[in-house]
């Protein structure tokens, strides 16, 4: 069973662990002149081969239903209100992931706080450069990434993406999420589990405890054009002796 992103309109009052306004994005069709948000519809793009075949679950608009669905997005007072924003929740302030240790669970939420519709967008989770590596490129540690299917409660693997010496990882032929449309006021949430491989299975240069990050970049498919993103620092640690 394939995970389906959870979309809803409106905001709850929950606090977000990390939030960054996504600047420089190119929104699509603006909202109607009457002020009513255009309903979100599944994107027409076809996922690249190897992509998990899933389509967003689109909630009814507040105008149609009369009662906005609960949302895990940012509160109204949060920075970036009025734009497309990304949050990472579920992690402590200074998370530590041990090589070969237990996975960390976190949720990525996109919220469209603007008056325009964003089309063919997809959040890409990647692991940033790590000071745990002695290589000149500060290579990210090897690991695994799984996504929760909220309809079944099961986890399924998604592509584990590490950042290299350039931005090629944003143009990979396989994306983690099929592109979708996010209407004004709508949110889309994805829950993941991240684990770093045992130290013996890491690259020879990954030999020590160091700082890396969970990065989320919103991209337009298939162009790979970025709309900004958010970064959450994580410590990759050697097991206790």
C-alpha positions as CSV (number, residue, x, y, z in Angstrom):
1,X,0.0,0.0,0.0
2,X,1.4,3.4,-1.0
3,X,1.4,6.4,1.4
4,X,-0.9,9.2,0.5
5,X,-0.1,12.8,1.6
6,X,-2.6,14.2,4.0
7,X,-4.1,17.6,2.7
8,X,-6.4,19.9,4.6
9,X,-7.5,23.5,4.7
10,X,-7.1,25.9,7.6
11,X,-4.6,26.0,10.5
12,X,-4.5,24.6,14.0
13,X,-2.7,26.3,16.9
14,X,0.1,23.7,17.2
15,X,3.7,24.8,17.5
16,X,6.2,23.9,14.9
17,X,9.7,22.7,15.6
18,X,11.3,24.3,12.5
19,X,9.8,26.7,9.9
20,X,11.2,28.5,7.0
21,X,9.3,30.7,4.5
22,X,9.9,29.5,1.0
23,X,11.0,32.5,-1.0
24,X,11.5,32.8,-4.7
25,X,8.8,30.3,-5.7
26,X,6.8,30.7,-8.8
27,X,3.1,30.1,-7.9
28,X,0.7,29.0,-10.5
29,X,-3.0,30.0,-10.9
30,X,-4.0,32.8,-8.5
31,X,-7.2,32.5,-6.3
32,X,-10.5,33.8,-7.8
33,X,-11.3,37.4,-7.5
34,X,-14.1,36.6,-5.1
35,X,-11.6,35.6,-2.5
36,X,-12.6,31.9,-2.4
37,X,-9.5,29.6,-2.6
38,X,-9.5,27.4,-5.7
39,X,-9.9,23.7,-4.7
40,X,-6.8,21.6,-5.0
41,X,-6.7,19.0,-7.7
42,X,-4.2,16.2,-8.3
43,X,-1.4,17.2,-10.5
44,X,-1.4,16.0,-14.1
45,X,2.2,15.1,-14.2
46,X,3.2,11.4,-14.4
47,X,5.7,10.3,-11.7
48,X,9.1,9.3,-12.9
49,X,9.8,5.5,-13.0
50,X,10.5,4.2,-9.5
51,X,8.4,6.9,-7.8
52,X,5.9,5.8,-5.3
53,X,2.6,6.0,-7.2
54,X,0.3,8.1,-4.9
55,X,-2.0,11.0,-5.4
56,X,-2.8,13.6,-2.8
57,X,-6.0,13.3,-0.7
58,X,-7.7,16.6,-1.3
59,X,-10.0,18.0,1.4
60,X,-13.2,19.9,0.5
61,X,-12.7,23.7,0.5
62,X,-14.0,25.5,3.6
63,X,-16.5,27.3,1.5
64,X,-18.0,24.0,0.3
65,X,-17.9,22.1,3.6
66,X,-18.5,24.9,6.1
67,X,-16.1,23.3,8.5
68,X,-12.3,23.5,7.9
69,X,-10.6,20.1,8.4
70,X,-7.9,20.0,11.2
71,X,-4.4,20.9,10.1
72,X,-0.9,20.3,11.3
73,X,0.4,23.5,9.7
74,X,1.9,26.6,11.2
75,X,-0.1,28.9,13.5
76,X,-1.4,32.1,12.1
77,X,1.2,34.1,14.0
78,X,4.1,32.1,12.6
79,X,6.8,33.7,10.5
80,X,6.1,33.3,6.8
81,X,2.3,33.5,7.1
82,X,1.0,34.4,3.6
83,X,3.5,32.3,1.7
84,X,4.3,28.7,1.1
85,X,6.0,27.3,4.2
86,X,7.6,24.1,5.3
87,X,7.8,22.7,8.8
88,X,9.6,19.8,10.4
89,X,8.0,18.5,13.6
90,X,8.4,15.5,15.9
91,X,12.1,15.9,16.6
92,X,13.8,17.2,19.8
93,X,15.7,20.5,19.6
94,X,19.1,18.7,19.3
95,X,18.4,15.2,17.9
96,X,21.2,12.6,17.9
97,X,21.1,9.6,15.6
98,X,23.6,6.9,16.4
99,X,25.1,4.9,13.5
100,X,23.2,1.6,13.5
101,X,20.8,2.9,16.2
102,X,17.1,3.5,16.4
103,X,15.4,5.6,13.6
104,X,14.1,9.1,14.2
105,X,10.5,9.9,13.3
106,X,9.5,13.3,12.0
107,X,6.7,14.9,9.9
108,X,7.1,17.3,7.0
109,X,4.2,19.7,6.4
110,X,3.8,22.1,3.5
111,X,1.3,24.9,4.0
112,X,0.1,27.3,1.3
113,X,-0.5,30.6,3.1
114,X,-0.6,32.6,-0.1
115,X,-3.5,33.4,-2.4
116,X,-2.1,31.4,-5.3
117,X,-2.2,27.8,-6.3
118,X,1.1,25.9,-6.4
119,X,1.2,23.2,-9.1
120,X,3.4,20.2,-9.7
121,X,5.4,20.6,-6.5
122,X,7.1,17.9,-4.4
123,X,9.0,18.0,-1.1
124,X,12.4,16.3,-1.4
125,X,14.0,15.1,1.9
126,X,17.8,14.9,1.7
127,X,20.7,14.5,4.1
128,X,23.2,17.3,4.2
129,X,27.0,17.3,4.3
130,X,28.4,15.9,7.6
131,X,31.5,16.8,9.6
132,X,31.5,13.1,10.6
133,X,33.4,12.5,7.3
134,X,37.1,13.2,6.9
135,X,36.7,13.6,3.1
136,X,37.1,17.0,1.5
137,X,33.4,16.9,0.4
138,X,32.2,16.2,4.0
139,X,30.1,13.3,2.6
140,X,26.7,12.6,4.2
141,X,26.3,9.3,6.1
142,X,24.7,6.3,4.5
143,X,21.3,5.4,5.8
144,X,17.6,4.6,5.0
145,X,14.4,6.6,4.8
146,X,10.9,5.2,5.1
147,X,7.5,6.9,4.9
148,X,4.3,6.1,6.8
149,X,1.2,5.1,4.9
150,X,-1.5,6.7,7.1
151,X,-4.2,4.6,5.5
152,X,-2.6,1.3,6.7
153,X,-0.1,2.3,9.4
154,X,2.7,0.6,7.5
155,X,6.1,2.0,6.6
156,X,7.5,1.7,3.0
157,X,11.0,2.7,1.9
158,X,11.6,5.8,-0.2
159,X,14.7,6.9,-2.0
160,X,17.5,8.0,0.5
161,X,19.0,11.1,-1.0
162,X,22.4,12.5,0.1
163,X,23.8,15.9,-1.0
164,X,27.0,15.8,-3.0
165,X,29.3,18.5,-4.4
166,X,26.5,20.1,-6.5
167,X,22.8,20.4,-6.9
168,X,22.3,17.3,-9.1
169,X,20.4,15.5,-6.3
170,X,17.5,17.8,-7.0
171,X,17.3,16.5,-10.6
172,X,17.3,12.8,-9.8
173,X,15.1,10.7,-12.1
174,X,13.3,9.2,-9.1
175,X,11.4,11.6,-6.8
176,X,10.1,10.6,-3.3
177,X,6.6,12.1,-3.8
178,X,4.6,12.4,-7.0
179,X,4.0,16.0,-7.8
180,X,0.7,17.5,-6.6
181,X,-1.3,20.8,-6.4
182,X,-1.6,22.8,-3.2
183,X,-4.4,25.3,-3.2
184,X,-4.5,28.5,-1.1
185,X,-5.0,27.6,2.6
186,X,-4.2,23.9,2.0
187,X,-1.6,21.7,3.8
188,X,0.1,18.4,2.8
189,X,1.9,16.3,5.4
190,X,4.3,13.4,5.2
191,X,5.8,11.3,8.1
192,X,9.2,9.7,7.8
193,X,11.6,7.5,9.7
194,X,15.3,8.2,9.2
195,X,18.1,5.8,10.3
196,X,21.9,5.9,9.7
197,X,23.6,2.7,8.7
198,X,26.1,1.0,11.2
199,X,29.5,2.6,11.2
200,X,31.0,-0.6,9.5
201,X,28.7,0.0,6.5
202,X,29.6,3.7,6.1
203,X,32.0,5.1,3.6
204,X,35.7,4.8,4.8
205,X,35.8,8.5,5.4
206,X,32.8,8.5,7.8
207,X,34.6,7.6,11.1
208,X,33.6,10.0,13.8
209,X,30.7,11.9,15.4
210,X,29.7,14.9,13.5
211,X,27.0,17.4,12.5
212,X,24.7,16.8,9.5
213,X,21.1,17.9,8.8
214,X,17.7,16.9,7.5
215,X,17.0,19.2,4.5
216,X,13.6,19.6,2.8
217,X,13.5,21.3,-0.6
218,X,10.3,22.0,-2.4
219,X,10.9,21.4,-6.1
220,X,8.8,21.8,-9.2
221,X,8.5,18.6,-11.3
222,X,10.0,17.9,-13.7
223,X,12.1,21.1,-14.0
224,X,13.7,20.7,-10.6
225,X,13.3,24.4,-10.0
226,X,13.5,25.1,-6.3
227,X,11.1,27.1,-4.2
228,X,13.2,27.2,-1.1
229,X,13.3,24.8,1.9
230,X,14.1,24.2,5.5
231,X,17.1,22.7,7.4
232,X,17.1,20.8,10.7
233,X,20.5,20.1,12.2
234,X,21.1,16.5,13.4
235,X,24.1,14.9,15.1
236,X,25.4,11.6,13.6
237,X,27.1,9.8,16.5
238,X,29.3,6.9,17.0
239,X,27.9,4.2,19.2
240,X,29.1,4.2,22.8
241,X,32.1,2.0,23.4
